[in-house]
Amino acid sequence: MTALTDLGVAALRDGVRDGDFTAREVATAFIDAVARAKALNAFLVETPDHALAAADAADKARADKALKPLSGVPIGMKDLFCTKGVETTAASAILGGFTPTYESAVSANLFAAGAGMLGKLNMDQFAMGSSNETSAFGNVISPWRRNDGGNAPLAPGGSSGGSSSAVSARLCPAATGTDTGGSIRQPAAFTGISGIKPTYGRCSRWGTIAFASSLDQAGPMARDVRDCAIMLEAMAGFDARDATSLDLPVPAWEAGLSADLRGKRVGIPREYRVDNMPAEIDALWKQGVEWLRDAGAEIVDVSLPHTRYALPAYYIIAPAEASSNLARYDGVRFGLRDLPDGAGLQDMYAATRAAGFGPEVKRRIMIGTYVLSAGFYDAYYTQAQKVRALIARDFDRAWEQCDLLLAPTAPSAAFALGEKSADPIAMYLNDVFTVPSSLAGLPAMSVPGGLDGQGLPLGLQVIGRALDEQSVLNAGLAIEQRAGFSARPAVWW
């Protein structure tokens, strides 16, 4: 019999419904897996009681013939989502001990759909990072290892590294993530799982700790495309508390899944062929083109001429919004307070923020404060917003020629922890393929396509028109079926 922890969302949901096993058996199996995997440092807080209570409710609902869409499915929750009565820190010391008295919209939607929570997942501090090395509570470690005989611990990607590591290691069947410039897609690619960033506004940001408000978007990370569709249906929906929430019905994405792409045109953006792209990434991209052609799609070349300016624009806009959002952490209302003897109010602000924020958060606050300052606002922030508009226009023009875009997810496979942390620019370049669609607010998904020469996962990215998550999911399914990706990390933890 297949171990319960090897099953994904759909299989667990259906198995509980059909009586193949109980929801409590499922929850217990995953709780035990989490307890055995401390070495990965994927969970900051474990909540077995929550998972078991939801499981018992699911078993009762089955007896009463009142099952919900996620009854019997325990999940992991990225620590950016406020959870009522459960510590939520955004992996930052400045929020140490903060226990929300309210539930984020996304977590509330998932719990209302019957999901249980196994715990809060580690992440880059305030979602700032691409390797999960900026957490105040230690690095998350990828469950994958290179096959060269070495044992270097690898980055699980960021900022949703705890989510990607936990799903890949079979500690949970699915997890929530957030994507500001690629923080669902890049970690999904690094760990051989699937993840989708929906259209900006599909999932409410209410109760999600803010990094960059015009970019942040919640999405699911799971074993496969179908599981992502199931999760996204439960997470999405209009929320009047969020001014950016889209007042639109949630489509039946799972029911609409189809790997038949006849009639679809897939664009290959020439500007995504960056200098020094590894041959294995380029080869996988070409293979992805053939997979989509085999699924019935027409392949066309397209141009997104302002792509080269996406990273510079992003690393002006995102830090600017971060410097504003993180101004609220001052030691007065919640979280850490550092009050030196005889200190005044300004001294307390400075001491608290110096002690509570990590180096990467401080770097981005300083950048953001600089580009918003009186002498530089027009020269930097205003210009970056103009570039953002041009990037969005590039996509609009591309949609005149195609329905979807195909590109690599990341410019490399997972790298070793510490390998790039001394060079912020090298770290920022991990987002080169994911940032443009984030600036334009478009849905985009990463699906595993194969392994590199070291036996590490590589991902392919599908980008779609605004609100067309269905086509993105369908193209992802077509790739998934043809790639036949079944590799998984060997258990070492």
C-alpha positions in Angstrom: 0.0 0.0 0.0 1.2 3.5 -0.8 2.2 5.5 2.3 -0.3 8.1 3.1 2.4 10.8 3.0 3.1 9.9 -0.6 -0.4 11.0 -1.6 -1.3 14.4 -2.9 -4.3 16.6 -2.2 -6.7 14.9 -4.7 -5.8 11.4 -3.7 -6.2 12.2 0.0 -9.5 14.0 -0.5 -10.9 11.1 -2.6 -9.5 8.5 -0.3 -11.2 10.0 2.7 -14.4 10.4 0.8 -14.3 6.7 -0.4 -13.4 5.4 3.0 -10.0 4.0 2.0 -8.6 5.6 5.2 -9.7 8.0 7.8 -8.7 11.7 8.0 -7.2 11.1 11.4 -4.9 8.4 9.9 -3.8 10.9 7.3 -3.2 13.7 9.8 -1.3 11.4 12.1 1.0 10.2 9.3 1.9 13.8 8.3 2.3 14.9 12.0 4.8 12.0 12.4 6.6 13.0 9.2 7.0 16.6 10.4 8.4 15.4 13.7 11.0 13.3 12.0 12.2 16.1 9.7 13.5 18.7 12.1 16.8 18.8 10.2 15.1 20.6 7.3 14.0 23.4 9.6 10.9 23.8 7.4 8.4 24.4 10.2 8.7 27.3 12.7 5.6 26.3 14.6 4.0 22.8 14.6 0.2 22.7 15.2 -0.7 19.0 15.4 -3.9 19.8 17.5 -5.2 21.9 14.6 -4.6 19.1 12.1 -6.2 16.5 14.3 -9.2 18.6 15.1 -9.8 19.2 11.4 -9.3 15.5 10.7 -11.9 14.5 13.3 -14.3 17.1 11.8 -13.7 15.5 8.4 -14.4 12.0 9.6 -17.6 13.2 11.2 -18.5 15.0 8.0 -18.0 11.8 6.0 -20.4 10.0 8.3 -22.9 12.8 7.9 -22.3 13.0 4.1 -21.3 16.6 4.5 -17.7 16.6 3.3 -16.0 19.8 2.2 -13.6 20.3 -0.7 -10.5 19.9 1.4 -11.9 17.6 4.1 -9.1 15.3 5.3 -6.3 17.3 3.8 -3.7 18.7 6.2 -1.5 21.5 4.8 1.4 23.7 5.7 0.9 27.5 6.1 3.6 30.0 5.2 4.4 32.1 8.2 3.4 35.3 6.3 -0.3 34.4 6.8 -1.8 35.5 10.2 -3.3 32.6 12.0 -5.6 33.2 14.9 -4.0 32.1 18.2 -0.9 30.8 16.5 2.4 32.7 16.5 3.1 34.5 13.2 6.5 36.1 12.8 7.2 36.4 9.0 10.4 34.7 10.1 11.6 38.0 11.7 12.8 38.6 15.2 10.9 41.9 15.3 7.6 39.9 15.4 8.8 37.3 17.8 5.9 36.3 20.1 3.2 38.0 18.0 0.1 35.9 18.1 -2.7 37.3 15.9 -6.2 37.6 17.2 -7.6 37.3 13.7 -7.3 34.9 10.7 -6.0 35.9 7.3 -8.5 35.7 4.4 -6.5 32.9 2.7 -6.1 30.7 5.8 -9.7 31.3 6.7 -10.8 30.2 3.2 -8.7 27.0 3.4 -10.0 26.1 6.9 -13.6 26.8 5.8 -13.0 24.3 3.0 -12.0 21.7 5.5 -8.2 21.8 5.5 -6.2 21.2 8.7 -3.0 23.0 9.5 0.2 21.1 10.3 2.1 24.2 11.2 3.6 27.5 10.2 6.4 27.3 7.5 9.8 29.0 7.6 10.6 31.6 5.0 12.9 34.4 4.1 12.3 37.2 6.5 9.4 39.3 5.4 9.5 37.4 2.2 12.7 39.1 1.2 15.1 36.6 -0.3 15.6 33.9 -3.0 17.3 31.1 -0.9 15.6 31.0 2.5 18.8 32.2 4.1 17.4 35.4 5.6 15.1 33.8 8.2 15.8 34.9 11.8 15.2 31.3 12.8 17.8 29.6 10.7 18.1 28.4 7.1 15.6 26.0 5.5 17.4 23.1 3.9 16.3 21.5 0.6 15.6 17.8 0.9 17.5 17.4 -2.4 21.3 16.6 -2.7 23.6 16.7 -5.7 24.6 13.3 -7.0 28.3 14.2 -7.2 29.1 12.5 -3.8 29.2 15.7 -1.9 26.8 16.6 0.8 26.5 20.4 0.5 23.1 21.6 1.9 21.1 23.2 -0.9 18.8 26.2 -0.9 15.1 25.3 -1.3 14.5 28.7 -3.0 12.8 31.7 -1.5 11.0 33.2 -0.1 8.6 30.3 0.2 11.4 27.9 0.9 9.8 26.3 3.9 6.7 25.5 1.8 8.7 24.1 -1.1 10.9 22.0 1.2 8.0 20.6 3.1 6.0 19.7 0.1 8.9 18.1 -1.7 9.9 16.1 1.4 6.4 14.8 1.8 5.9 16.6 5.1 2.6 18.0 3.8 0.7 17.4 0.5 0.4 21.1 -0.2 1.3 24.5 1.3 0.5 28.1 0.9 3.1 30.4 -0.6 3.3 34.1 -1.6 4.9 35.4 -4.8 6.1 39.0 -5.0 8.8 38.6 -7.7 8.9 34.8 -8.1 8.7 33.4 -4.5 6.3 30.6 -5.4 7.7 29.7 -8.8 11.5 29.7 -8.1 11.3 27.5 -5.0 8.9 25.2 -6.7 11.5 24.8 -9.6 14.3 24.2 -7.1 12.5 21.4 -5.3 10.7 19.6 -8.1 7.1 20.6 -7.3 4.4 22.7 -8.9 3.4 26.2 -7.9 1.1 28.9 -9.3 1.0 32.7 -8.8 -2.5 33.7 -9.8 -3.6 37.0 -11.3 -2.9 39.9 -8.9 -6.1 40.3 -6.8 -7.4 36.7 -7.1 -6.4 35.9 -3.5 -7.1 38.4 -0.8 -4.1 40.0 0.9 -6.0 40.7 4.0 -4.2 39.3 7.0 -1.1 38.5 4.9 1.9 40.4 6.3 2.9 42.9 3.6 6.2 43.2 1.7 5.3 45.1 -1.5 1.6 45.6 -1.7 1.3 46.1 -5.4 3.1 42.9 -6.1 2.3 40.4 -3.3 0.0 37.6 -4.2 -0.8 34.3 -2.5 -0.9 31.0 -4.3 -0.6 27.2 -3.7 2.4 24.9 -3.9 1.7 21.2 -4.3 2.9 17.9 -5.9 1.2 18.4 -9.2 -1.0 20.7 -11.3 -4.3 19.2 -10.2 -3.5 19.7 -6.6 -2.6 23.3 -7.3 -5.9 23.8 -9.0 -7.8 22.3 -6.0 -5.9 24.5 -3.6 -6.3 27.7 -5.6 -10.1 27.2 -5.8 -10.2 27.1 -2.0 -7.8 30.1 -1.5 -9.3 32.5 -4.0 -12.3 34.8 -3.8 -13.4 38.4 -3.4 -12.8 40.0 -0.1 -14.2 43.5 0.6 -11.5 44.1 3.3 -8.9 44.1 0.5 -9.1 47.1 -1.8 -7.2 45.2 -4.5 -9.3 42.1 -4.3 -11.1 41.2 -7.6 -14.9 41.0 -7.3 -15.2 38.0 -9.6 -16.5 34.5 -9.2 -13.9 31.7 -8.6 -13.7 29.4 -11.7 -13.9 25.6 -11.4 -10.3 25.2 -12.3 -10.0 21.5 -11.4 -13.1 20.6 -13.5 -11.7 22.6 -16.4 -8.3 20.9 -16.5 -7.4 19.6 -20.0 -4.0 18.8 -21.6 -5.5 19.4 -25.0 -3.9 22.6 -26.3 -5.3 22.6 -29.8 -6.2 26.1 -30.8 -3.7 27.7 -28.4 -0.7 29.7 -29.4 2.3 29.6 -27.2 4.9 32.4 -27.5 8.6 32.0 -26.9 10.0 35.4 -25.7 13.3 35.9 -27.3 14.5 38.3 -24.6 14.4 35.5 -22.0 17.5 33.9 -23.6 19.9 35.5 -21.2 23.7 35.5 -21.4 25.5 32.4 -20.0 22.3 30.4 -19.7 23.2 26.9 -18.8 22.9 24.4 -21.7 20.7 22.2 -19.6 18.2 25.0 -19.0 18.1 25.9 -22.7 17.7 22.2 -23.7 14.8 21.8 -21.3 13.2 24.9 -22.7 13.4 23.5 -26.2 12.0 20.2 -24.9 9.1 22.1 -23.4 8.4 23.7 -26.7 8.1 20.2 -28.3 5.9 19.0 -25.5 3.4 21.8 -26.0 3.5 21.4 -29.8 2.7 17.7 -29.2 -0.2 18.8 -27.0 -1.6 20.7 -30.0 -0.3 24.2 -29.5 1.0 26.4 -32.2 4.5 27.8 -31.3 5.3 31.4 -32.2 8.2 33.7 -31.5 7.4 36.9 -29.6 9.3 39.9 -28.3 9.1 41.6 -24.9 11.6 44.4 -25.5 11.5 45.9 -22.0 12.4 42.7 -20.2 15.9 43.8 -19.6 14.6 46.6 -17.4 12.4 44.4 -15.3 14.8 43.5 -12.5 16.1 47.1 -12.0 12.5 48.3 -11.9 11.4 45.6 -9.5 14.3 46.3 -7.1 13.3 49.9 -6.9 9.5 49.4 -6.6 9.5 46.5 -4.2 12.0 48.0 -1.7 10.1 51.3 -1.9 6.9 49.6 -0.9 8.7 47.6 1.7 10.2 50.7 3.4 6.7 52.1 3.7 5.0 48.8 4.9 7.7 48.0 7.4 7.6 51.4 9.0 4.9 50.0 11.3 7.4 47.9 13.2 8.6 50.4 15.7 8.4 48.6 19.1 5.3 50.5 20.2 2.3 48.3 19.3 3.4 44.7 18.9 6.4 42.4 18.6 9.9 43.2 19.8 10.7 46.3 21.9 14.3 47.3 22.6 14.3 50.1 25.2 17.8 51.0 26.4 18.1 52.7 29.8 17.3 56.4 29.6 16.3 56.1 26.0 13.8 58.4 24.3 11.2 57.5 21.7 13.5 57.9 18.7 16.2 55.8 20.5 13.6 53.1 21.0 12.6 53.1 17.4 16.2 52.8 16.2 17.2 50.1 18.7 14.1 48.0 18.1 14.5 48.1 14.3 18.3 47.5 14.5 17.8 44.5 16.7 14.7 43.1 15.0 15.4 43.3 11.2 18.0 41.2 9.5 20.6 42.4 7.0 18.6 41.8 3.9 15.5 43.6 5.3 17.6 46.5 6.3 19.2 46.7 2.9 15.9 46.8 1.2 14.5 49.4 3.6 17.5 51.6 3.0 17.1 51.2 -0.8 13.4 52.0 -0.6 13.8 55.0 1.7 16.5 56.3 -0.7 14.4 56.0 -3.9 11.4 57.6 -2.1 13.4 60.5 -0.7 12.6 64.0 -2.0 15.7 64.4 -4.2 15.4 61.0 -5.9 11.7 60.1 -6.1 11.3 61.3 -9.7 14.7 60.0 -10.8 14.1 56.5 -9.5 10.7 55.5 -8.3 8.7 57.5 -10.9 10.9 56.2 -13.6 10.6 52.6 -12.4 6.8 52.9 -12.4 7.0 54.1 -16.0 9.1 51.1 -16.9 6.6 48.9 -15.2 3.9 50.3 -17.5 6.0 49.6 -20.5 6.6 46.0 -19.4 2.8 45.5 -19.0 2.3 46.9 -22.4 4.8 44.4 -23.9 2.7 41.6 -22.5 -0.5 43.2 -23.9 1.1 43.3 -27.4 2.3 39.7 -27.1 -1.2 38.6 -26.4 -2.1 39.8 -29.9 0.1 37.0 -31.2 -0.3 34.3 -28.6 -2.3 33.0 -25.7 0.5 31.8 -23.4 4.2 32.2 -22.9 6.8 29.5 -22.1 10.1 30.2 -20.4 12.4 28.7 -17.9 11.5 29.3 -14.3 15.0 30.0 -12.9 18.4 30.5 -14.5 19.9 27.5 -12.7 19.1 24.6 -10.5 19.3 24.9 -6.7 22.6 26.3 -5.4 24.4 25.5 -2.2 23.5 27.5 0.9 26.1 30.3 1.3 27.1 30.1 -2.3 25.5 33.5 -3.3 24.6 35.1 0.0 27.7 37.4 -0.1 26.6 38.8 -3.4 23.2 40.4 -3.3 23.2 41.1 -7.0 23.9 37.5 -7.9 21.0 36.5 -5.6 18.6 39.0 -7.2 19.4 37.6 -10.6 17.6 34.4 -9.6 14.3 36.3 -10.3 15.2 37.3 -13.9 12.5 35.1 -15.5 9.8 35.5 -12.8 9.8 39.3 -12.1 8.3 40.5 -15.5 5.0 38.7 -15.0 4.8 39.9 -11.4 5.2 43.5 -12.4 2.4 43.0 -14.9 0.2 41.1 -12.4 -0.2 38.1 -14.6 -0.8 34.4 -13.7 2.3 32.2 -14.0 3.1 28.7 -13.0 6.2 26.5 -12.6 6.1 22.8 -13.4 9.0 20.4 -13.0 10.4 19.3 -16.3 13.4 17.2 -15.6 16.8 16.9 -13.8 20.1 18.6 -14.4 23.4 16.7 -14.6 23.7 16.7 -10.8 20.3 15.2 -10.4 18.5 18.4 -9.3 15.1 19.5 -10.5 14.6 22.1 -13.2 11.3 23.9 -13.8 9.4 25.3 -16.8 7.3 28.4 -16.5 4.0 29.1 -18.2 2.7 32.7 -18.2 -0.9 33.6 -19.2 -3.2 36.5 -19.7 -4.7 38.2 -16.7 -7.5 36.1 -15.2 -6.7 33.1 -17.5 -5.4 30.7 -14.8 -7.3 27.9 -16.6 -5.0 28.1 -19.7 -1.9 28.3 -17.5 -3.0 25.2 -15.5 -3.9 23.4 -18.7 -0.5 24.1 -20.3 1.2 23.1 -17.0 -0.8 19.8 -17.1 0.3 19.2 -20.7 4.0 19.6 -19.7 3.5 17.5 -16.6 2.0 14.6 -18.5 4.7 14.6 -21.1 7.7 15.2 -18.7 6.6 12.3 -16.5 8.6 13.8 -13.7 8.6 11.4 -10.8 11.9 12.0 -9.2 11.9 12.7 -5.5 14.7 13.3 -3.0 16.2 10.4 -1.2 15.4 10.6 2.5 18.5 11.7 4.5 17.0 13.8 7.2 
